[in-house]
């Protein structure tokens, strides 16, 4: 699991939860399986550019690496560190 996947995984989960959305509901809106959402949030796989674009439009958030790295707060960094262990 690389750091890029961990950033995306952590931010995606935070944004989804902030919108009170389940993995199942997000999956239905994206037209993919909830297992795929789970894999994104666990950092096992990275969403395609098409999915990232849909997520950006859906949540009004940029998921670019530069944005994620600049806007990752301490709590999210701690979660990432725990995932790395």
Order of alpha helices (4+ residues) and beta strands (2+ residues): alpha-alpha-alpha-alpha-alpha-alpha
